[in-house]
Amino acid sequence: MKMLIFGQGYIAHKFKDFFGADAEISTVRIEDYSVVKAELELKKLDVVVNCAGKTGRPNVDWCEDHKMETVFGNVTAPMILARACEELGLYMVHIGSGCVYEGYNEGKGWGEDDAPNFAGSFYSRTKAWSETMLKEFPILQLRLRMPFDSIPSERNFITKIVKYDKVISIPNSISVLEDFLVAAKTLIEKKAIGVFNVTNPGVITHQEILDIYKELVDPNYNYTLFSVEEMEKITKAKRSNCGLSVQKLESQGIHLRPVAEAVRASLVEYRKHLENGVTV
Ligand SMILES: NC(=O)c1ccc[n+]([C@@H]2O[C@H](COP(=O)([O-])OP(=O)(O)OC[C@H]3O[C@@H](n4cnc5c(N)ncnc54)[C@H](OP(=O)(O)O)[C@@H]3O)[C@@H](O)[C@H]2O)c1
């Protein structure tokens, strides 16, 4: 299966690394419809994966001050790509986000058909808008959350939080990328369409993750917690904290490792990467 990936960021490279020689990262930006269509015709591929989007640097607060660029990258660009894929009869996969919810839906976790209920950041609003629009078409949407894997990097969720001066500690669903990519491959091979929460089952707090980090990676590491209210005094946008249901994913026979188990396994490897000289 030949895959063309759009976007040249963190998740795009994870797809490329996982799918190897079958995958290629396009250098074309999704701006001009005819340029995108010509690229798809040229590459003769089976599946198009949209990992392009505006996520903000250093974080999503950037999106609050760059709304036009954010809405173009997260809503207009996916629609341009979707139109080109429809025109050419190509199967499209889009990376969505679970950051469209807050809370835990009375412990059940939010399902794919629950209406988004988190509008506290412009980034999240654009992800909800594009999801709703893309749902109208035969496209696979993979909802990712707080991604990380065993490779230290400034975009890795764990690398990020261990560098913060203070951290909130709220239960959340997260996607361990080693598992996310296996699930993505299975869904792509089935040519699944629709929205899927692709997170590890269960929720985990930041504190639980950092305790595992301290135990397995760096015994000298210490952290300071602060409240969401204190954090919101220093951020421009609010942050989504939520639990997602993986019932739909599991109904496809796809069972990811429970979240705490996956975090531990990933951090064992994370330490090895640091010992082998991987730097951020
Ligand atoms: N990482 C996360 O925490 C996370 C969580 C949930 C969902 N997601 C979603 O996963 C996707 C990929 O995220 P990521 O973490 O890989 O973000 P990233 O590292 O910021 O990469 C996104 C890439 O897309 C590019 N891009 C933006 N607009 C584009 C356009 N019109 N055409 C082509 N490329 C464009 C960006 O380039 P420029 O910056 O130069 O424009 C950047 O290289 C996004 O849709 C994001 O919303 C990410």
The ligand as a Tripos MOL2 file, in Angstrom:
@<TRIPOS>MOLECULE
LIG
   48    52     1     0     0
SMALL
NO_CHARGES

@<TRIPOS>ATOM
      1 N1          0.8800   16.6350   18.5790 N.am      1 LIG1
      2 C1         -0.2480   16.6550   19.2740 C.2       1 LIG1
      3 O1         -0.2590   16.8690   20.4900 O.2       1 LIG1
      4 C2         -1.5610   16.3670   18.5820 C.ar      1 LIG1
      5 C3         -2.6270   15.9000   19.3380 C.ar      1 LIG1
      6 C4         -3.8350   15.6520   18.7190 C.ar      1 LIG1
      7 C5         -3.9640   15.8890   17.3570 C.ar      1 LIG1
      8 N2         -2.9110   16.3600   16.6440 N.ar      1 LIG1
      9 C6         -3.1050   16.6490   15.2230 C.3       1 LIG1
     10 O2         -2.1710   15.9250   14.4660 O.3       1 LIG1
     11 C7         -1.8180   16.6620   13.2990 C.3       1 LIG1
     12 C8         -0.3030   16.7550   13.2160 C.3       1 LIG1
     13 O3          0.1780   17.3680   14.3960 O.3       1 LIG1
     14 P1          1.7310   17.4900   14.7010 P.3       1 LIG1
     15 O4          1.8950   17.2890   16.1560 O.co2     1 LIG1
     16 O5          2.5320   16.6850   13.7540 O.co2     1 LIG1
     17 O6          1.9340   19.0440   14.4120 O.3       1 LIG1
     18 P2          3.2270   19.7860   13.8930 P.3       1 LIG1
     19 O7          4.4680   19.1440   14.3920 O.co2     1 LIG1
     20 O8          2.9780   21.2190   14.1970 O.co2     1 LIG1
     21 O9          3.1720   19.5510   12.3280 O.3       1 LIG1
     22 C9          2.1750   20.0530   11.5170 C.3       1 LIG1
     23 C10         2.7920   20.3590   10.1830 C.3       1 LIG1
     24 O10         1.7570   20.7490    9.2770 O.3       1 LIG1
     25 C11         2.2900   21.8160    8.4870 C.3       1 LIG1
     26 N3          1.2230   22.5560    7.8510 N.ar      1 LIG1
     27 C12         0.3830   23.4710    8.3720 C.ar      1 LIG1
     28 N4         -0.4720   23.9090    7.4360 N.ar      1 LIG1
     29 C13        -0.1490   23.2530    6.2900 C.ar      1 LIG1
     30 C14        -0.6520   23.2570    4.9640 C.ar      1 LIG1
     31 N5         -1.6780   24.0360    4.6080 N.pl3     1 LIG1
     32 N6         -0.0870   22.4180    4.0660 N.ar      1 LIG1
     33 C15         0.9380   21.6190    4.4090 C.ar      1 LIG1
     34 N7          1.4730   21.5870    5.6290 N.ar      1 LIG1
     35 C16         0.9320   22.3890    6.5590 C.ar      1 LIG1
     36 C17         3.0860   22.6250    9.4880 C.3       1 LIG1
     37 O11         3.9800   23.4670    8.8360 O.3       1 LIG1
     38 P3          4.0310   25.0410    9.1820 P.3       1 LIG1
     39 O12         4.0370   25.1460   10.6770 O.co2     1 LIG1
     40 O13         5.2680   25.4860    8.5080 O.co2     1 LIG1
     41 O14         2.7970   25.6340    8.5970 O.co2     1 LIG1
     42 C18         3.8040   21.5090   10.2420 C.3       1 LIG1
     43 O15         4.9610   21.0890    9.5410 O.3       1 LIG1
     44 C19        -2.5240   18.0280   13.4290 C.3       1 LIG1
     45 O16        -3.7130   18.0210   12.6830 O.3       1 LIG1
     46 C20        -2.8540   18.1010   14.9050 C.3       1 LIG1
     47 O17        -3.9990   18.8990   15.1370 O.3       1 LIG1
     48 C21        -1.6970   16.5870   17.2180 C.ar      1 LIG1
@<TRIPOS>BOND
     1     1     2 1
     2     2     3 2
     3     2     4 1
     4     4     5 ar
     5     4    48 ar
     6     5     6 ar
     7     6     7 ar
     8     7     8 ar
     9     8     9 1
    10     8    48 ar
    11     9    10 1
    12     9    46 1
    13    10    11 1
    14    11    12 1
    15    11    44 1
    16    12    13 1
    17    13    14 1
    18    14    15 2
    19    14    16 1
    20    14    17 1
    21    17    18 1
    22    18    19 2
    23    18    20 1
    24    18    21 1
    25    21    22 1
    26    22    23 1
    27    23    24 1
    28    23    42 1
    29    24    25 1
    30    25    26 1
    31    25    36 1
    32    26    27 ar
    33    26    35 ar
    34    27    28 ar
    35    28    29 ar
    36    29    30 ar
    37    29    35 ar
    38    30    31 1
    39    30    32 ar
    40    32    33 ar
    41    33    34 ar
    42    34    35 ar
    43    36    37 1
    44    36    42 1
    45    37    38 1
    46    38    39 2
    47    38    40 1
    48    38    41 1
    49    42    43 1
    50    44    45 1
    51    44    46 1
    52    46    47 1
@<TRIPOS>SUBSTRUCTURE
     1 LIG1         1 GROUP 0 **** ****
